[in-house]
Amino acid sequence: MPLQDSAELQQLRTRLDEREAELRAEVGALRAEEAGDMTRTPGGPVEDNGERGEEEARHTVRHAEQGRDTQELRDIAAARTRMDEGRYGECVDCGCDIPLPRLQAQPTAARCVACQERAEQPA
């Protein structure tokens, strides 16, 4: 049975809220850093190819971090929706209960371990 209104559910919701705040701050910082880089060298001259490579590498890393953080924010929103609909703690694939220790370790978990392993298998 999915977690209903309980102390555990409230603790998990609080953890999701805290993580969302952290992620929004990280995304904001990454965007500000990128905006700062753009104003510092708005397509202007770069000292050498090494500097250009470093800048491209920093941009690639920031882009990957933003993508990861954005996906985690989506996962948090989906977990909240499942909470609001009374489906939190129920595997979205098989309908089995997701064990509380799994939810405590990964509050955004949408699948039980067996279904998650199947979902991660290469096609």
N, C-alpha and C positions, 0 to 999 in steps of 0.2 A: 504494500500500500504506500502511495507517495506520502512524503512528509506533509502533515497538516500544520495548523497553527500550533507551534510548540516552541519551547526554549531553543531547541536545536535549530529549527527553521529561522528563528529570529537572529541567532548568532551567525548563521550562514548568510542571511540577508545583510547583516552589518558588515561582514567580511567583503561581500560583493560591493557594497557602497564604498568602503574604504579603498578597495582596489580600483574602483572606477575613478575615484578622486585622484589617486596616484597616477593612473594612466592618462587622465586628462591633463594633469600637470606636465607629464613627460612629453605628451604630444605637443602641448603649447611651447615647451622649451625647445623641442626639436624644430618647430616651425619658426620660432624666433631666431634660433641659431642659423637656420637656412636663410632667413630674411637678412640677417646680419652679414652673412657671407655674400649674399647677392649685392648688398649695398657697398661692401668693401671692394669687391672686384666685379662690377657689373659688366661682365664680358670684356673687361679691360685687359691690358697686357699681363701676362703671367711671366714670372721671372725665368722659368725654364720648364722643360718637360717633366722633371721630377716634381716640381710644385704643382703642375697641372695634374699629374697622376695622383698626387696626394689629395688634391681638391676633389677629383672625381671619385676617389675611394671614400672620402668622408661623405660625399653626397650619396653614394650607393649605400653606405652603412646607415645613414639617417633615413633614407627611403625605406630600407628593410625594417628598421626599428619602428617607423611610423606604420608600416603595413602590419607588423606583428601586434602593435598596440591597438590599432584600429580593429583588427580581428578579435582581440580579447575583449574590447568594448562591446562588439556585437555579441560575443558569447555571454557576456554579463547581462546584456539586455534580454537575450533569449532565456537565460536562467530566471530572470525576474518575471518574465512572461509566464514561464512554467509555474513559478511560485504563485502568481496571481490567479492562474487558472486551476490551481490545485493539482498540477501534474508534476511538480518538482520532486525528484527522487524516483521517478518512473522512467525506465529506459525508453527512448523514443523509437527504438527499433523493435524490441521484443515485448515491451510492456512490463518486464520484470522490475522488481525493486532494485534500485542502486543502493548498495550498502552504505550506511552512514559514514564509516571510515573513508570510503572513496570520496564522498561528497565533502567531507572535512578536508581531505587532501587536495581536492580539485572541485571547488564549489560550482564551477561552470559545467561539470560533467553532465552530458546529456545521455550517455550510454553506459550500460553495465560493462564490466571489463571484457567479457566474451564478445559482445557486439562491437566494442571499440577496437579490439584486436582484429576482428573480421573487416571492419571499415578501413583499417590501416593496411590491410594486405594489398599488395600490388595486383592490379587487374589481370 
